[in-house]
């Protein structure tokens, strides 16, 4: 009756963060994002395109303070490229 249940969702934070098994820089990615990496990469790239377009519009109207959207868009596109490169890389379990 008082048997231990090892299938509880309340794990220690370190165990939760390390699942699924990853190595190196991939540990910087949150586990829910790592499980759905392609969807997050597509979302990040579409947001990056919108932010880069807003930055270009701001630059064309000489609103240089608002042109930081261009930098945000470029960083989002870089993050999406990194996520997609992790998705395409061979699994470390093989």
Buried (B, 14 or more C-beta within 10 A) or exposed (E): EEEEEEEEEEEEEEEEEEEEEBEEEBEEBEEEEBEEBEEBBEBBBEBBBBBBEBBEBBBEEEEEEEBEBBEBBBBBBEBBBBBBEBEEEEEEEE
